[in-house]
Amino acid sequence: MLVVEDEVHLAEALRDGLVAEGFAVDVAHDGEAGLQLARDNPYDAIVLDLMLPRRHGYDVCRTLRAEGVWTPVLMLTAKDGEYDQADALDLGVDAYLTKPCSFVVLLATLRALVRRGGSERPAVLRVGPLELDPAEHRVRLRGAELALRPREYALLHYLMRRPGEAVSKSEILANVWDEFYEGDPNIVEVYVSYLRRKFAAPADRPIIVTVRGAGYRLVPDSA
């Protein structure tokens, strides 16, 4: 484990607690040192403070993800605003806990992150000619920005997280609308139609295809 925390006493307490649970632990007291250690060592997980000297926690995580380092990151911070949490998650943080925090909860969260592992989870999604940036809430098609309404954006975001898969109407309704949605399920067809018009893709290079009896699929190679 790597603990990046500028409060020395808290960093030592975290290290001692994690060592007692069987983890080997490195500690850094500023963002620059933490970034260098995270680059150089294959940690199982990183506990990262937000307000750090020399380099902000957001910047540490953003830089690691941009460099292809996918070590799971648990952000532990005194900042408890919902926008702070949203920004952190959009930048590639895997879990967010606020201080003071129960060590039992922190340990359970770290174990869950270790089980998940460090598979690639890019902050910016790219599928074929599409690029979606959740942090900036922007979508680009072949480099040109698309103006999408909120529901169109949410539908595309969901499909881009499952490229090449046939996704059913019921799954889309549960994840893009609401699991208790009781309106007309054909609303999915309506919004897929809206997206197709905005893509204006050639007939022989569709971006979203209908899979008969199964739903819809975003085509990964629709360049």
C-alpha positions as a Markdown table, in Angstrom:
| # | Residue | x | y | z |
|---|---|---|---|---|
| 1 | Met | 0.0 | 0.0 | 0.0 |
| 2 | Leu | 1.0 | 3.6 | -0.5 |
| 3 | Val | -0.3 | 6.3 | 1.9 |
| 4 | Val | 0.0 | 9.9 | 0.7 |
| 5 | Glu | -0.9 | 12.1 | 3.7 |
| 6 | Asp | 0.7 | 15.3 | 4.9 |
| 7 | Glu | -0.7 | 15.0 | 8.5 |
| 8 | Val | 2.2 | 13.1 | 10.0 |
| 9 | His | 0.4 | 11.6 | 12.9 |
| 10 | Leu | -2.5 | 10.4 | 10.7 |
| 11 | Ala | -0.1 | 8.9 | 8.2 |
| 12 | Glu | 1.7 | 7.0 | 10.9 |
| 13 | Ala | -1.6 | 5.8 | 12.4 |
| 14 | Leu | -2.7 | 4.6 | 9.0 |
| 15 | Arg | 0.6 | 2.9 | 8.3 |
| 16 | Asp | 0.6 | 1.1 | 11.7 |
| 17 | Gly | -3.0 | -0.1 | 11.3 |
| 18 | Leu | -2.4 | -1.4 | 7.8 |
| 19 | Val | 0.9 | -3.1 | 8.8 |
| 20 | Ala | -1.0 | -4.8 | 11.6 |
| 21 | Glu | -3.4 | -6.1 | 9.0 |
| 22 | Gly | -0.5 | -7.7 | 7.0 |
| 23 | Phe | 0.1 | -5.0 | 4.4 |
| 24 | Ala | 3.5 | -3.6 | 3.5 |
| 25 | Val | 3.1 | 0.2 | 3.5 |
| 26 | Asp | 5.1 | 3.2 | 2.0 |
| 27 | Val | 4.3 | 6.7 | 3.2 |
| 28 | Ala | 4.7 | 10.0 | 1.4 |
| 29 | His | 3.9 | 13.4 | 3.0 |
| 30 | Asp | 3.4 | 15.5 | -0.2 |
| 31 | Gly | 1.9 | 15.0 | -3.6 |
| 32 | Glu | 5.1 | 15.1 | -5.6 |
| 33 | Ala | 6.7 | 12.4 | -3.6 |
| 34 | Gly | 3.5 | 10.3 | -3.7 |
| 35 | Leu | 3.3 | 10.6 | -7.4 |
| 36 | Gln | 6.9 | 9.4 | -7.9 |
| 37 | Leu | 6.4 | 6.4 | -5.6 |
| 38 | Ala | 3.1 | 5.5 | -7.4 |
| 39 | Arg | 4.9 | 5.7 | -10.7 |
| 40 | Asp | 7.8 | 3.5 | -9.6 |
| 41 | Asn | 6.1 | 0.8 | -7.6 |
| 42 | Pro | 3.2 | -1.7 | -8.3 |
| 43 | Tyr | 1.1 | -1.0 | -5.2 |
| 44 | Asp | -2.1 | -2.9 | -4.6 |
| 45 | Ala | -3.9 | 0.4 | -3.7 |
| 46 | Ile | -3.2 | 4.0 | -2.8 |
| 47 | Val | -4.7 | 6.0 | 0.1 |
| 48 | Leu | -4.5 | 9.6 | -1.2 |
| 49 | Asp | -5.3 | 12.9 | 0.6 |
| 50 | Leu | -6.8 | 15.7 | -1.4 |
| 51 | Met | -5.1 | 18.8 | 0.1 |
| 52 | Leu | -1.4 | 18.1 | -0.2 |
| 53 | Pro | 1.7 | 20.3 | -0.4 |
| 54 | Arg | 3.6 | 20.4 | -3.7 |
| 55 | Arg | 0.9 | 18.7 | -5.8 |
| 56 | His | -2.8 | 18.5 | -5.2 |
| 57 | Gly | -4.5 | 15.0 | -4.8 |
| 58 | Tyr | -6.6 | 15.6 | -7.9 |
| 59 | Asp | -3.5 | 16.3 | -9.9 |
| 60 | Val | -1.8 | 13.2 | -8.6 |
| 61 | Cys | -4.7 | 11.0 | -9.7 |
| 62 | Arg | -5.2 | 12.8 | -13.0 |
| 63 | Thr | -1.5 | 12.4 | -13.8 |
| 64 | Leu | -1.4 | 8.7 | -12.9 |
| 65 | Arg | -4.4 | 7.9 | -15.1 |
| 66 | Ala | -3.0 | 9.9 | -18.0 |
| 67 | Glu | 0.2 | 7.9 | -17.7 |
| 68 | Gly | -1.6 | 4.6 | -17.7 |
| 69 | Val | -1.2 | 3.8 | -14.0 |
| 70 | Trp | -4.4 | 2.1 | -12.9 |
| 71 | Thr | -3.6 | 1.3 | -9.3 |
| 72 | Pro | -6.9 | 1.6 | -7.3 |
| 73 | Val | -7.0 | 5.0 | -5.5 |
| 74 | Leu | -9.0 | 5.6 | -2.2 |
| 75 | Met | -9.2 | 9.4 | -1.6 |
| 76 | Leu | -9.3 | 10.2 | 2.1 |
| 77 | Thr | -10.0 | 13.8 | 2.8 |
| 78 | Ala | -11.7 | 16.3 | 5.1 |
| 79 | Lys | -13.6 | 17.8 | 2.1 |
| 80 | Asp | -17.1 | 16.4 | 2.1 |
| 81 | Gly | -18.8 | 18.4 | -0.6 |
| 82 | Glu | -20.8 | 16.5 | -3.2 |
| 83 | Tyr | -19.0 | 18.3 | -6.0 |
| 84 | Asp | -15.6 | 17.4 | -4.5 |
| 85 | Gln | -16.6 | 13.8 | -4.5 |
| 86 | Ala | -18.0 | 14.0 | -8.1 |
| 87 | Asp | -14.8 | 15.7 | -9.4 |
| 88 | Ala | -12.6 | 13.0 | -7.7 |
| 89 | Leu | -14.6 | 10.1 | -9.2 |
| 90 | Asp | -14.6 | 11.7 | -12.6 |
| 91 | Leu | -10.8 | 12.1 | -12.5 |
| 92 | Gly | -10.3 | 8.4 | -11.9 |
| 93 | Val | -10.5 | 8.0 | -8.1 |
| 94 | Asp | -12.1 | 4.6 | -7.2 |
| 95 | Ala | -13.5 | 5.3 | -3.7 |
| 96 | Tyr | -13.9 | 8.5 | -1.6 |
| 97 | Leu | -14.1 | 8.6 | 2.2 |
| 98 | Thr | -14.2 | 11.7 | 4.4 |
| 99 | Lys | -12.2 | 12.3 | 7.6 |
| 100 | Pro | -12.7 | 11.4 | 10.3 |
| 101 | Cys | -13.3 | 7.9 | 9.0 |
| 102 | Ser | -13.7 | 4.5 | 10.8 |
| 103 | Phe | -10.6 | 2.4 | 10.2 |
| 104 | Val | -12.8 | -0.6 | 9.8 |
| 105 | Val | -14.6 | 1.0 | 6.9 |
| 106 | Leu | -11.4 | 2.2 | 5.3 |
| 107 | Leu | -9.9 | -1.3 | 5.6 |
| 108 | Ala | -13.0 | -2.9 | 4.1 |
| 109 | Thr | -12.9 | -0.4 | 1.2 |
| 110 | Leu | -9.2 | -1.0 | 0.5 |
| 111 | Arg | -9.8 | -4.8 | 0.5 |
| 112 | Ala | -12.6 | -4.3 | -2.1 |
| 113 | Leu | -10.3 | -2.2 | -4.2 |
| 114 | Val | -7.6 | -4.8 | -4.0 |
| 115 | Arg | -10.0 | -7.5 | -5.1 |
| 116 | Arg | -11.0 | -5.4 | -8.1 |
| 117 | Gly | -7.4 | -4.9 | -9.1 |
| 118 | Gly | -5.8 | -2.3 | -11.3 |
| 119 | Ser | -7.5 | -2.9 | -14.7 |
| 120 | Glu | -7.7 | 0.0 | -17.1 |
| 121 | Arg | -10.5 | 2.5 | -16.3 |
| 122 | Pro | -9.9 | 5.4 | -18.5 |
| 123 | Ala | -11.3 | 8.8 | -17.4 |
| 124 | Val | -12.0 | 9.7 | -21.0 |
| 125 | Leu | -14.0 | 7.0 | -22.9 |
| 126 | Arg | -13.1 | 6.4 | -26.6 |
| 127 | Val | -15.1 | 4.1 | -28.8 |
| 128 | Gly | -14.5 | 4.3 | -32.6 |
| 129 | Pro | -14.9 | 8.0 | -33.6 |
| 130 | Leu | -16.5 | 8.9 | -30.3 |
| 131 | Glu | -14.8 | 10.5 | -27.3 |
| 132 | Leu | -16.7 | 11.2 | -24.0 |
| 133 | Asp | -15.1 | 13.1 | -21.2 |
| 134 | Pro | -17.2 | 12.7 | -18.0 |
| 135 | Ala | -15.2 | 15.4 | -16.1 |
| 136 | Glu | -16.0 | 18.0 | -18.7 |
| 137 | His | -19.3 | 16.5 | -19.7 |
| 138 | Arg | -18.3 | 16.8 | -23.4 |
| 139 | Val | -18.8 | 14.4 | -26.3 |
| 140 | Arg | -16.8 | 14.7 | -29.5 |
| 141 | Leu | -17.3 | 12.8 | -32.8 |
| 142 | Arg | -14.3 | 12.8 | -35.1 |
| 143 | Gly | -12.9 | 15.7 | -33.1 |
| 144 | Ala | -16.1 | 17.9 | -33.4 |
| 145 | Glu | -18.0 | 18.6 | -30.3 |
| 146 | Leu | -21.6 | 17.3 | -30.1 |
| 147 | Ala | -24.4 | 19.2 | -28.3 |
| 148 | Leu | -26.4 | 16.5 | -26.5 |
| 149 | Arg | -29.3 | 16.9 | -24.1 |
| 150 | Pro | -28.9 | 15.3 | -20.7 |
| 151 | Arg | -30.7 | 12.1 | -21.5 |
| 152 | Glu | -29.0 | 11.7 | -24.8 |
| 153 | Tyr | -25.6 | 12.1 | -23.0 |
| 154 | Ala | -26.6 | 9.6 | -20.3 |
| 155 | Leu | -27.7 | 7.0 | -22.9 |
| 156 | Leu | -24.5 | 7.4 | -24.9 |
| 157 | His | -22.4 | 7.3 | -21.7 |
| 158 | Tyr | -24.0 | 4.0 | -20.8 |
| 159 | Leu | -23.5 | 2.4 | -24.2 |
| 160 | Met | -19.8 | 3.6 | -24.4 |
| 161 | Arg | -19.1 | 1.8 | -21.2 |
| 162 | Arg | -20.2 | -1.4 | -22.9 |
| 163 | Pro | -18.9 | -1.2 | -26.4 |
| 164 | Gly | -19.6 | -4.1 | -28.7 |
| 165 | Glu | -22.2 | -5.6 | -26.3 |
| 166 | Ala | -25.9 | -6.0 | -27.1 |
| 167 | Val | -27.7 | -4.0 | -24.4 |
| 168 | Ser | -31.4 | -4.6 | -23.9 |
| 169 | Lys | -34.1 | -2.0 | -23.6 |
| 170 | Ser | -34.8 | -3.0 | -20.0 |
| 171 | Glu | -31.1 | -2.5 | -19.0 |
| 172 | Ile | -31.1 | 0.9 | -20.7 |
| 173 | Leu | -34.3 | 1.9 | -18.9 |
| 174 | Ala | -33.0 | 0.8 | -15.5 |
| 175 | Asn | -29.6 | 2.5 | -15.9 |
| 176 | Val | -30.4 | 5.6 | -17.9 |
| 177 | Trp | -33.9 | 6.4 | -16.7 |
| 178 | Asp | -34.8 | 4.6 | -13.5 |
| 179 | Glu | -35.3 | 1.0 | -12.4 |
| 180 | Phe | -38.9 | 1.9 | -11.5 |
| 181 | Tyr | -39.6 | 3.6 | -14.7 |
| 182 | Glu | -43.2 | 2.9 | -15.7 |
| 183 | Gly | -43.5 | 4.9 | -18.9 |
| 184 | Asp | -43.5 | 3.8 | -22.5 |
| 185 | Pro | -40.4 | 1.6 | -23.0 |
| 186 | Asn | -40.2 | 2.8 | -26.6 |
| 187 | Ile | -38.7 | 6.0 | -25.2 |
| 188 | Val | -35.4 | 4.1 | -25.7 |
| 189 | Glu | -36.0 | 3.9 | -29.4 |
| 190 | Val | -36.8 | 7.6 | -29.5 |
| 191 | Tyr | -33.5 | 8.6 | -27.9 |
| 192 | Val | -31.5 | 6.2 | -29.9 |
| 193 | Ser | -33.0 | 7.8 | -33.0 |
| 194 | Tyr | -32.0 | 11.3 | -31.6 |
| 195 | Leu | -28.4 | 10.1 | -31.3 |
| 196 | Arg | -28.3 | 8.6 | -34.7 |
| 197 | Arg | -29.4 | 11.8 | -36.3 |
| 198 | Lys | -26.7 | 13.7 | -34.5 |
| 199 | Phe | -24.1 | 11.2 | -35.5 |
| 200 | Ala | -25.1 | 11.5 | -39.2 |
| 201 | Ala | -23.0 | 8.3 | -39.9 |
| 202 | Pro | -23.0 | 6.7 | -43.4 |
| 203 | Ala | -25.5 | 3.9 | -43.8 |
| 204 | Asp | -22.6 | 1.4 | -44.2 |
| 205 | Arg | -20.8 | 2.6 | -41.0 |
| 206 | Pro | -23.4 | 2.9 | -38.3 |
| 207 | Ile | -22.4 | 3.8 | -34.8 |
| 208 | Ile | -25.4 | 2.3 | -33.0 |
| 209 | Val | -27.0 | -0.8 | -34.5 |
| 210 | Thr | -30.2 | -2.5 | -33.6 |
| 211 | Val | -29.8 | -6.1 | -32.5 |
| 212 | Arg | -33.0 | -7.9 | -33.3 |
| 213 | Gly | -34.6 | -9.3 | -30.1 |
| 214 | Ala | -31.7 | -8.1 | -27.9 |
| 215 | Gly | -31.5 | -4.3 | -28.0 |
| 216 | Tyr | -28.8 | -2.0 | -29.2 |
| 217 | Arg | -25.0 | -2.2 | -29.7 |
| 218 | Leu | -22.4 | 0.6 | -30.0 |
| 219 | Val | -20.1 | -0.4 | -32.8 |
| 220 | Pro | -16.4 | -0.1 | -31.6 |
| 221 | Asp | -14.9 | 0.1 | -35.1 |
| 222 | Ser | -17.3 | 2.6 | -36.7 |
| 223 | Ala | -14.6 | 5.0 | -37.7 |
